[in-house]
Amino acid sequence: MSYKRTKEEPRMVRQNEICVSEHQLFTAGLFGCSAVAFTDGKKNFLAHVDGQTRSADIVRAISNNFNVPELVQDWKFTIIMWRNASMANTEPTRIIEDALRTLGLSFKLIDMSRMDEIGPMTEVGVDITGTFCEQPSIQLPIQSPMKAPEIPSSRGLLPEVPLVIGSRINPDLSELCHLFARHLGLPESELPPDPRRDVEAIAEWNAWLQKYFLRPAGKDHQDIATVPRHPLHDQMFPIFERLGLVRAVYPTEQTFDVVAIFGGTPVDTRERMYHLIQLLRSGVIRANEIIYINGRRPLHELELASHGLDTPNVDTPSQPNWIPPRAIPAFQHEMAALIWDQLVDVRTEFYGKFKILTIDPPFGKIRATTEDTIAALLAQHPGMRSCLFISNAPYRPYQHETVRNVFDQLQVEGVRFETSSNQLTRPLTTAPFLDTLARRAFTIDAIEQRHSLKEGMKYN
């Protein structure tokens, strides 16, 4: 199979055909087939895929006509894939998924047989000017750049951005550290060299990050939120993006026994809850239980001053006619209950699935940590087989690593878990980015140390 480049306007793409054009593309008759389409604002791509289409042809057509790294990194470009789930077209869908994953591209999957069930396409985050879709045919006049949808596909997960790649530290993290060190006037000798991937080298890097990136002892997220931006923040931000601290990450599976929302400040809690609500409303995921996991703690005065209960927010809108309470709650878990009521319509089927798990401070601690809340969740749900954790940018990579660490430490087996987060939409100072990188490195080092100890005991 070969692809075609055409200047016809509009252009009908037939079964088992791939087309790239500057003009409108459309197709029809997706009974046992699937389709995939996107635009970069200059050229449109549409493939009508059946069981005879080869993934390699899709890969070649995209690679030869588009800047793939740009498609991967720029969230303006979202691949849209259609399938008719009521028909036996699992093979065409697999062919498309294989091709897109080969290229590292995210995508949104729409089941055409569920269009009536999930409502207008704009409600599931697809905004293509002039798009018309009806079962079983589809027209795709993709003539202008797509807006970044709020809900890409549950199967559109981009690869995790590791801090250690192969045998060396992630070069982006190394670049960030050298940039930071030069600004401080530190001699290069104080910065660990790019290490081999052994526990001593990771520990060396972790020690440096704890010294220079970690927030001061006794300080919390809200304490560093007002710290002025680093003079090199604008140079650092593209590195933060490449390290996975800015982009959204979506679930790869659809059904979960439990969805666990990480506790946090009112601002973070609202972002996390709204992200989950969008996933549930769009049908991207389904969950039996929704649990807000947090440690019992009073809210900081800065949190109380920016709780958002009485302030309109276009990014996380309240329910119509929602009335703020007269008294603002003093504790994090109480605030979480109010924010859920503020964001979720009581008529939705998932409203009543929400619960709050609040952990008292363990002996010797000021309050329960993220690790404590994860462990408590596991203890309360011994039969759980799948869990989706909900975070927000830029904290998701560190919190996902924390889940991995707890599961590894407790030797949890047979439980599938993922961590999802929204895309960063609000301005942040530099400190939260640096702090979450330090905490992630600390967690990775803990895992490596544990495994190294086990290996040593095995051979002694």
SULBEL-V371942 format. One line per field, one symbol per residue. ss: DSSP state (H for helix, E for strand, C for the rest). phi: phi as a letter, one per 20 degrees, with the letter a starting at -180 (. if undefined). burial: # if it has 24 or more other C-alpha atoms within 12 Angstrom, else .. Layout:
BEGIN
ss->???
phi->???
burial->???
END
This chain:
BEGIN
ss->CCEEEECCCCEECCCCEEEEECCCEEECCCCCCEEEEEECCCCEEEEEECCCCCHHHHHHHHHHHCCHHHHHHCCCCCEEEEECCCCCCHHHHHHHHHHHHHHCCCEEEEEHHHHHHHCCHHHHCCCCCCCEEECCEEEECCCCCCCCCCCCCCCCCCCCCCCEECCEECHHHHHHHHHHHHHHCCCHHHCCCCCCCCHHHHHHHHHHHHHHCCCCCCCCHHHHCCCCCCCCHHHHHHHHHHCCCCCCECCCCCEEEEEEEECCCHHHHHHHHHHHHHHHHCCCCEEEEEEEEEECCECCHHHHHCCCCCCCCCCCCCCCCCCCCCCCCCEHHHHHHHHHHHHCCCCCCCHHHEEEEEECCCCCCCCCCHHHHHHHHHHHCCCCCEEEEECCCCCHHHHHHHHHHHHHHCCCCCCEEEEEECCCCCCCCHHHHHHHHHHHHHHHHHHHHHHHHHHHHHCC
phi->.cecdcdfcfceeegmcdccbedgcbbbmefddcccbabdndcdcbcdddfefdgfffgfffffccefgfffeeffecfdcdbdfededffgffgfgffffgemeebdddeffdgffengfffdnecdgnfcbbeddbdceedcgfffffcfffddfegfeeecdmdcfgffffffffffffffmffgfeegfgefecfffffffgfffffddffggnedgffefdfgffgdgfffggfgffenedfecdfedddcfcddeffafgffffffffgfgffffenfccbecccedbefbfffffffecfmfdcgcffcfffgmfdfffdefedgfffffffgffedffeffegfefccdddfgfgndfbfegfffffffffecfefdbbdedcbfeeggfffffggfffffelfcmdecbcdbfefcdfcffgfffffffffffffffffffffffffffee
burial->..###.....###############################.#########.###########.##.#..###############...#############.#############.....##.#####...#################################....##.##########.........##.##.###.##########.####....###.##.......#..##.#############################################################...#...###......####........##.##############.....##.#######........###########.....#.#######################...#...#########...######################...........
END
